[in-house]
Amino acid sequence: MPTLPHNPHNDTCPDYTAPVFQPARDQLTASNTNLSEALAAETLQNLWEATNIANKSLWDREIEDETAAAAVAAAAEAQEAREAEELELVKAREDADATLREDMKKNRAKYLTIRDRMVPTVLPMPASKSVVKKLANCQYFYLWHFTNAGLTDAAKTASSTKANRLTM
């Protein structure tokens, strides 16, 4: 806030020849006998102009200081806004990453990596049902059932058991 109450650039010099300023002219003429009324009014006008020039420079300096302070404050606010926005973006990314990690834990099959391979054209040969039941119940079985010969045997025996069943 400027220390001056008003803008000195808008001031106009008063008419020092007016009767209101007679006491001021009388003081100047009383102290110096060679000074006339017109010269005393001119001296008062010169004093006012010198004071006004000083006030104008003070006013301009204060306005420049205020403008610079406002620019610094605006730059600081803009920097704070950018930092807050960056923090929000970082937090949003972290939240998205946490959500993705949580979803990956819940749905592992959804996020399995699929290698660049062709889709198989041959169906896999399942093991015999008795071996699968033993596997599910954690019982002992021979690994032969999962070799090529064992899987082929399971395919042959699985089809033969279907014919022996009675269906309604």
C-alpha positions as CSV (number, residue, x, y, z in Angstrom):
1,M,0.0,0.0,0.0
2,P,1.5,3.4,-1.0
3,T,2.4,5.7,1.9
4,L,1.0,8.7,0.0
5,P,-2.8,9.1,0.5
6,H,-3.5,9.8,-3.2
7,N,-1.8,9.8,-6.6
8,P,0.4,13.0,-7.0
9,H,0.2,12.7,-10.8
10,N,-3.4,13.9,-10.6
11,D,-2.6,17.0,-8.5
12,T,-2.7,20.5,-9.9
13,C,-0.7,23.4,-8.6
14,P,-2.8,25.8,-6.6
15,D,-3.0,29.5,-7.5
16,Y,-0.7,31.1,-4.9
17,T,-1.8,34.6,-6.0
18,A,-5.2,33.8,-4.4
19,P,-6.2,35.6,-1.1
20,V,-6.2,32.3,0.7
21,F,-2.3,32.1,0.4
22,Q,-1.8,35.7,1.5
23,P,-0.3,34.7,4.9
24,A,2.2,32.4,3.2
25,R,3.3,35.2,0.8
26,D,3.5,37.7,3.7
27,Q,5.9,35.4,5.5
28,L,8.2,35.2,2.5
29,T,8.1,39.0,1.8
30,A,8.6,39.7,5.6
31,S,11.7,37.6,5.8
32,N,13.1,39.0,2.5
33,T,12.3,42.7,1.8
34,N,13.5,42.5,-1.9
35,L,10.8,39.9,-2.7
36,S,7.6,41.1,-4.3
37,E,4.2,39.5,-4.0
38,A,4.4,37.9,-7.5
39,L,7.9,36.6,-6.8
40,A,6.7,35.1,-3.5
41,A,3.8,33.4,-5.3
42,E,6.2,32.1,-7.9
43,T,8.5,30.8,-5.1
44,L,5.6,29.0,-3.5
45,Q,4.7,27.5,-6.8
46,N,8.3,26.3,-7.4
47,L,8.3,24.7,-3.9
48,W,5.0,23.0,-4.6
49,E,6.3,21.6,-7.9
50,A,9.6,20.4,-6.3
51,T,7.6,18.6,-3.6
52,N,5.1,17.2,-6.2
53,I,8.0,15.8,-8.3
54,A,9.5,14.1,-5.2
55,N,6.0,12.7,-4.4
56,K,5.6,11.5,-8.0
57,S,8.9,9.6,-7.9
58,L,8.0,8.1,-4.5
59,W,4.6,7.1,-5.8
60,D,6.0,5.5,-8.9
61,R,8.6,3.6,-6.9
62,E,5.9,2.3,-4.5
63,I,3.7,1.2,-7.5
64,E,6.7,-0.5,-9.1
65,D,7.5,-2.3,-5.8
66,E,3.8,-3.3,-5.4
67,T,3.7,-4.6,-9.0
68,A,7.0,-6.6,-8.5
69,A,5.6,-8.0,-5.2
70,A,2.4,-9.0,-6.9
71,A,4.3,-10.6,-9.7
72,V,6.4,-12.6,-7.3
73,A,3.3,-13.6,-5.3
74,A,1.5,-14.6,-8.5
75,A,4.6,-16.7,-9.6
76,A,4.7,-18.3,-6.2
77,E,1.0,-19.1,-6.4
78,A,1.4,-20.5,-9.9
79,Q,4.3,-22.6,-8.7
80,E,2.3,-23.9,-5.7
81,A,-0.6,-24.7,-8.1
82,R,1.7,-26.6,-10.4
83,E,3.3,-28.5,-7.5
84,A,-0.2,-29.3,-6.1
85,E,-1.3,-30.5,-9.6
86,E,1.8,-32.7,-9.9
87,L,1.2,-34.2,-6.5
88,E,-2.4,-34.9,-7.5
89,L,-1.2,-36.6,-10.7
90,V,1.4,-38.6,-8.8
91,K,-1.2,-39.7,-6.3
92,A,-3.7,-40.6,-9.0
93,R,-1.0,-42.7,-10.7
94,E,-0.2,-44.4,-7.4
95,D,-3.8,-45.1,-6.8
96,A,-4.2,-46.5,-10.3
97,D,-1.1,-48.6,-9.9
98,A,-2.4,-49.9,-6.5
99,T,-5.8,-50.7,-8.0
100,L,-4.2,-52.5,-10.9
101,R,-1.9,-54.5,-8.6
102,E,-4.9,-55.4,-6.4
103,D,-6.9,-56.4,-9.5
104,M,-3.9,-58.5,-10.7
105,K,-3.8,-60.3,-7.4
106,K,-7.5,-61.0,-7.5
107,N,-7.7,-62.0,-11.2
108,R,-4.4,-63.6,-12.0
109,A,-5.7,-65.4,-15.1
110,K,-6.9,-62.1,-16.6
111,Y,-3.3,-60.7,-16.6
112,L,-1.4,-63.8,-17.6
113,T,1.1,-63.0,-20.4
114,I,0.4,-64.8,-23.6
115,R,3.4,-65.6,-25.7
116,D,3.4,-65.2,-29.4
117,R,2.4,-68.7,-30.4
118,M,-0.1,-70.2,-32.6
119,V,-3.3,-71.6,-31.2
120,P,-3.0,-75.4,-30.9
121,T,-4.8,-77.4,-33.5
122,V,-4.8,-80.7,-31.6
123,L,-6.9,-81.1,-28.5
124,P,-4.9,-82.1,-25.4
125,M,-5.3,-85.7,-24.3
126,P,-6.7,-85.8,-20.8
127,A,-5.4,-88.3,-18.2
128,S,-7.7,-91.1,-17.0
129,K,-10.4,-90.0,-14.6
130,S,-9.1,-92.3,-11.8
131,V,-5.7,-90.6,-12.0
132,V,-7.3,-87.2,-12.0
133,K,-9.3,-88.1,-8.9
134,K,-6.1,-89.4,-7.2
135,L,-4.4,-86.2,-8.1
136,A,-7.3,-84.1,-6.6
137,N,-7.3,-86.2,-3.4
138,C,-3.4,-85.9,-3.2
139,Q,-3.1,-89.7,-3.4
140,Y,-0.1,-91.6,-4.8
141,F,-0.1,-92.5,-8.5
142,Y,2.5,-93.4,-11.1
143,L,3.8,-90.7,-13.4
144,W,3.5,-93.1,-16.3
145,H,-0.1,-91.9,-16.6
146,F,1.1,-88.5,-17.8
147,T,3.6,-89.8,-20.4
148,N,2.6,-90.1,-24.1
149,A,2.0,-93.8,-23.7
150,G,-0.2,-93.3,-20.6
151,L,-2.3,-90.5,-22.1
152,T,-2.8,-92.6,-25.3
153,D,-3.9,-95.5,-23.1
154,A,-6.3,-93.2,-21.1
155,A,-7.8,-92.1,-24.4
156,K,-8.4,-95.7,-25.5
157,T,-9.8,-96.8,-22.2
158,A,-12.0,-93.8,-21.7
159,S,-13.9,-94.4,-25.0
160,S,-14.3,-98.1,-24.1
161,T,-15.9,-97.4,-20.8
162,K,-18.6,-95.2,-22.3
163,A,-19.9,-98.1,-24.3
164,N,-20.3,-100.3,-21.2
165,R,-22.5,-97.8,-19.4
166,L,-26.3,-98.0,-19.3
167,T,-28.0,-94.7,-20.1
168,M,-31.6,-93.7,-19.9
